[in-house]
Amino acid sequence: MTHRVRLLPWGPLFVAWTSFSSACVLSHHAFDSAVISGRDATARDAVGESSDDDAFDPDTPVPPGDVVPPDRSDVVVVTCPTGQTACEGVCHDLRADPNHCGMCGQACRSGSVCTMGGCVCAPGTIPCGGPCINATSDPNNCGACGMVCPTGATCAMGRCNCPSGMNLCAGACIDASSDPNNCGGCGAACRSTETCSGGRCSCSGGCVCTPPLTTCSSRCVDTRVDPANCGACGTVCPSGLSCAAGACVCPAGRIRCGDGCVDPTSDGRNCGSCGRNCGLLLRCCRSTCHTYLDWTCW
């Protein structure tokens, strides 16, 4: 009788068993090595030794979660006097230091000072949009914030001043000696046929004046009120007199005596009227000559 026997695949099973055994042996040796390494490290720590692998390298990135002890070798302890505070290693009085006013690093703006820990404008200056300015001399803030002097003018004592020989008219510096719109003064405009020369309007090639104006020395003038041509061309009123209705007259309360104006109520040489002289022993009082003993005149 023939028996058929089925053989098991021992070859592959043997190979698998051999691989498993080798893995176990390697794992066992790795475990022993780890234990021995840990014991050696513990021993080194106990005697104060460290391996090269354990040394801290400052250039090596620190893994998350690790804490690196701070380097305290360059720390300088600053002790400040009473009332002062250390700012970047230097003592400052935060109540008066313009670069550290109230707190470290808080600097006051230009022109301001630090007072009691707060930035304020220095005496003689005012705040204008932030910075402190001197309104007595700043041409952009002359006298007050935003008061700008015209081109060419300067600011002195809080007022805009034009250069010598020029006048300030309607916010601009003009030459009144030649400006036809301000000839001789602000607003004194010459006619379209006239030019301004020496502060006076004149016409060349013959003037055509419209009444009541009269032609005087190539100029159109009003002889009724012109003190240089009062009543007629060339008639000049003496100093202190004005031209009214074509005549040189004195101010109210005065009379004309000769080429001048006098007060007839008190002028001893023209007391009450021109030429009435009270002399040395009398005095003029209320347009009458009185003795010096008259108490009513004192």
C-alpha positions as CSV (number, residue, x, y, z in Angstrom):
1,M,0.0,0.0,0.0
2,T,1.3,3.4,-0.9
3,H,0.8,6.3,1.6
4,R,0.9,9.8,0.4
5,V,2.5,12.1,3.1
6,R,2.0,15.9,2.9
7,L,5.1,17.8,3.8
8,L,4.9,21.2,5.6
9,P,6.8,24.3,4.1
10,W,9.6,24.2,6.8
11,G,11.9,26.3,4.7
12,P,10.0,29.6,4.8
13,L,9.0,29.0,8.5
14,F,12.7,28.6,9.4
15,V,13.6,31.8,7.7
16,A,10.9,33.8,9.5
17,W,11.9,32.3,12.8
18,T,15.5,33.2,12.3
19,S,14.6,36.9,11.4
20,F,12.4,37.2,14.5
21,S,15.1,35.9,16.8
22,S,17.7,38.3,15.4
23,A,15.4,41.3,15.9
24,C,14.9,40.3,19.5
25,V,18.6,40.0,20.1
26,L,19.3,43.4,18.5
27,S,16.5,45.0,20.6
28,H,17.9,43.5,23.7
29,H,21.4,44.8,23.0
30,A,20.0,48.3,22.2
31,F,18.2,48.4,25.5
32,D,21.3,47.4,27.4
33,S,23.3,50.1,25.6
34,A,20.7,52.7,26.4
35,V,20.7,51.7,30.1
36,I,24.5,51.7,30.2
37,S,24.7,55.1,28.5
38,G,22.2,56.5,31.0
39,R,24.2,55.2,33.9
40,D,27.3,56.7,32.5
41,A,25.7,60.1,32.1
42,T,24.4,59.9,35.6
43,A,27.8,59.1,36.9
44,R,29.3,62.0,34.9
45,D,26.7,64.4,36.4
46,A,27.6,63.2,39.9
47,V,31.3,64.0,39.5
48,G,30.7,67.3,37.6
49,E,31.8,66.1,34.2
50,S,30.1,66.6,30.8
51,S,30.7,65.2,27.4
52,D,31.2,67.2,24.3
53,D,27.7,66.3,23.2
54,D,26.3,67.9,26.3
55,A,28.0,71.3,25.9
56,F,25.7,74.2,25.0
57,D,26.3,75.7,21.6
58,P,24.8,79.3,21.4
59,D,24.6,79.0,17.6
60,T,22.4,75.9,17.8
61,P,18.7,76.5,17.7
62,V,16.9,75.7,20.9
63,P,14.2,73.1,20.6
64,P,10.7,74.3,21.5
65,G,10.0,74.0,25.2
66,D,13.6,74.2,26.3
67,V,14.8,77.2,28.4
68,V,18.2,78.7,27.9
69,P,19.6,80.4,31.0
70,P,20.1,84.1,30.4
71,D,23.6,85.5,30.1
72,R,24.1,87.9,33.0
73,S,27.8,88.7,32.4
74,D,27.1,92.1,30.8
75,V,24.4,93.3,33.2
76,V,25.4,96.6,34.9
77,V,23.4,97.6,38.0
78,V,22.9,101.4,38.1
79,T,22.0,103.1,41.4
80,C,20.5,106.6,40.9
81,P,20.2,109.4,43.4
82,T,16.9,110.2,44.9
83,G,14.5,111.8,42.4
84,Q,16.3,110.3,39.3
85,T,15.5,107.2,37.2
86,A,17.9,105.0,35.2
87,C,17.2,105.1,31.4
88,E,19.5,102.9,29.4
89,G,22.0,102.8,32.2
90,V,22.1,106.6,32.7
91,C,20.3,108.5,35.5
92,H,17.9,111.2,34.5
93,D,15.5,113.5,36.3
94,L,12.2,112.7,34.6
95,R,10.6,115.9,36.0
96,A,13.0,118.2,34.1
97,D,14.8,116.2,31.4
98,P,13.5,117.3,27.9
99,N,14.7,114.0,26.4
100,H,13.1,111.8,29.1
101,C,10.1,113.9,30.3
102,G,7.8,112.0,32.5
103,M,9.1,108.6,31.3
104,C,12.2,107.2,29.7
105,G,12.5,108.0,26.0
106,Q,9.7,110.6,25.9
107,A,11.3,113.6,24.3
108,C,9.7,117.1,24.2
109,R,9.3,118.9,20.9
110,S,11.7,121.6,19.7
111,G,11.2,124.8,21.6
112,S,9.5,123.2,24.6
113,V,10.9,122.4,28.1
114,C,10.1,119.7,30.6
115,T,8.4,121.0,33.8
116,M,7.2,118.6,36.5
117,G,7.3,115.7,34.1
118,G,5.3,117.5,31.3
119,C,6.3,119.2,28.1
120,V,5.4,122.9,28.0
121,C,6.4,125.8,25.8
122,A,9.3,127.9,26.9
123,P,8.6,131.4,28.2
124,G,8.0,133.8,25.3
125,T,6.8,131.1,23.0
126,I,3.3,129.8,22.2
127,P,2.1,126.4,20.7
128,C,1.0,126.6,17.1
129,G,0.0,123.3,15.6
130,G,2.3,121.4,17.8
131,P,5.7,123.1,17.9
132,C,6.4,126.1,20.1
133,I,7.1,129.3,18.2
134,N,8.1,132.8,19.1
135,A,5.2,135.0,17.9
136,T,7.3,138.2,18.3
137,S,9.7,137.2,15.5
138,D,8.1,134.3,13.5
139,P,7.0,135.7,10.0
140,N,4.6,132.7,9.6
141,N,3.0,133.3,13.0
142,C,3.6,137.0,13.7
143,G,1.7,138.2,16.7
144,A,-0.6,135.1,16.7
145,C,-0.8,131.6,15.2
146,G,-1.3,131.7,11.4
147,M,-0.6,135.4,10.9
148,V,1.7,135.2,7.9
149,C,3.7,138.3,6.9
150,P,3.7,139.2,3.2
151,T,6.7,138.4,1.0
152,G,9.7,140.5,1.8
153,A,8.4,141.6,5.3
154,T,9.9,140.6,8.6
155,C,8.3,140.1,12.0
156,A,9.4,142.3,14.8
157,M,7.7,142.7,18.2
158,G,4.7,140.7,16.8
159,R,4.2,143.0,13.8
160,C,5.0,142.6,10.1
161,N,7.4,145.3,8.9
162,C,8.1,146.0,5.2
163,P,11.6,146.8,4.0
164,S,12.7,150.4,4.2
165,G,10.9,152.6,1.6
166,M,7.9,150.3,1.3
167,N,4.5,150.4,2.9
168,L,2.2,147.6,4.1
169,C,-1.1,148.0,2.1
170,A,-3.8,145.3,2.1
171,G,-1.4,142.6,3.2
172,A,1.3,143.4,0.7
173,C,4.5,145.4,0.8
174,I,4.3,148.2,-1.9
175,D,6.4,151.1,-3.0
176,A,4.2,154.1,-2.4
177,S,6.5,156.3,-4.4
178,S,5.8,154.4,-7.7
179,D,2.7,152.2,-7.2
180,P,-0.2,153.8,-9.2
181,N,-2.7,152.0,-7.0
182,N,-1.1,153.3,-3.8
183,C,0.6,156.5,-4.9
184,G,1.9,158.3,-1.8
185,G,-0.2,156.1,0.5
186,C,-2.4,153.1,0.7
187,G,-5.5,153.3,-1.5
188,A,-4.4,156.6,-3.3
189,A,-4.9,155.3,-6.8
190,C,-3.9,157.4,-9.9
191,R,-6.1,157.7,-12.9
192,S,-5.6,155.5,-15.9
193,T,-3.9,158.4,-17.8
194,E,-1.5,159.0,-14.9
195,T,1.6,157.5,-13.5
196,C,3.0,157.5,-10.0
197,S,6.3,159.2,-9.5
198,G,7.8,160.3,-6.2
199,G,4.6,159.4,-4.5
200,R,2.5,161.7,-6.7
201,C,0.3,161.0,-9.7
202,S,1.3,162.8,-12.9
203,C,0.5,162.7,-16.5
204,S,2.9,163.1,-19.5
205,G,2.1,164.5,-22.9
206,G,-0.5,166.8,-21.5
207,C,-3.2,166.1,-18.9
208,V,-6.9,166.1,-19.6
209,C,-8.4,166.8,-16.1
210,T,-12.0,166.5,-15.3
211,P,-13.5,169.3,-13.1
212,P,-13.3,170.0,-10.3
213,L,-9.7,168.9,-10.9
214,T,-7.1,171.3,-12.3
215,T,-3.9,170.7,-14.2
216,C,-0.9,171.7,-12.1
217,S,2.6,170.7,-13.1
218,S,1.4,167.9,-15.4
219,R,-0.9,166.6,-12.6
220,C,-4.6,166.7,-12.0
221,V,-5.1,168.2,-8.5
222,D,-8.1,169.4,-6.5
223,T,-7.2,172.9,-5.5
224,R,-10.0,172.9,-3.0
225,V,-8.2,170.5,-0.7
226,D,-4.6,170.1,-2.0
227,P,-2.2,171.7,0.6
228,A,0.5,172.0,-2.2
229,N,-2.0,173.8,-4.5
230,C,-4.5,175.4,-2.2
231,G,-6.8,177.6,-4.1
232,A,-4.4,177.8,-7.0
233,C,-1.5,175.9,-8.5
234,G,1.7,176.3,-6.4
235,T,0.0,177.8,-3.3
236,V,1.5,175.8,-0.4
237,C,0.0,175.8,3.0
238,P,2.4,176.4,5.9
239,S,3.3,173.6,8.2
240,G,0.4,172.7,10.5
241,L,-2.3,174.2,8.2
242,S,-4.6,172.2,6.0
243,C,-6.4,173.2,2.8
244,A,-10.2,173.5,3.1
245,A,-12.4,175.1,0.5
246,G,-9.3,176.4,-1.3
247,A,-7.9,178.2,1.8
248,C,-5.2,177.3,4.2
249,V,-6.8,176.9,7.6
250,C,-5.8,176.0,11.2
251,P,-7.1,173.1,13.2
252,A,-10.2,173.7,15.3
253,G,-9.6,175.9,18.3
254,R,-6.7,177.7,16.7
255,I,-6.4,180.8,14.6
256,R,-3.9,181.7,11.9
257,C,-1.5,184.4,12.8
258,G,1.1,185.0,10.2
259,D,2.3,181.7,8.9
260,G,1.4,179.7,12.0
261,C,-1.5,178.6,14.1
262,V,-1.9,179.8,17.7
263,D,-4.3,179.2,20.6
264,P,-5.9,182.6,21.3
265,T,-7.1,181.5,24.7
266,S,-3.6,181.1,26.2
267,D,-1.0,182.7,23.7
268,G,0.4,185.8,25.5
269,R,1.4,187.3,22.1
270,N,-1.9,186.7,20.5
271,C,-4.3,186.8,23.4
272,G,-7.9,186.7,22.0
273,S,-6.7,187.9,18.5
274,C,-3.5,188.1,16.5
275,G,-1.0,190.6,17.8
276,R,-2.5,191.3,21.2
277,N,0.5,191.0,23.5
278,C,-0.1,190.7,27.3
279,G,3.5,191.7,28.1
280,L,5.7,190.4,30.9
281,L,3.5,191.4,33.8
282,L,0.3,189.8,32.6
283,R,-0.7,186.4,31.3
284,C,-3.3,185.3,28.8
285,C,-6.2,183.5,30.4
286,R,-9.4,182.6,28.6
287,S,-8.4,185.0,25.7
288,T,-7.9,187.9,28.2
289,C,-4.8,189.3,29.8
290,H,-4.8,188.8,33.6
291,T,-2.3,189.4,36.4
292,Y,-0.4,186.5,37.8
293,L,-2.2,187.0,41.1
294,D,-5.6,186.2,39.6
295,W,-6.2,182.8,41.2
296,T,-9.0,182.0,38.7
297,C,-6.4,181.5,36.0
298,W,-4.4,178.8,37.9
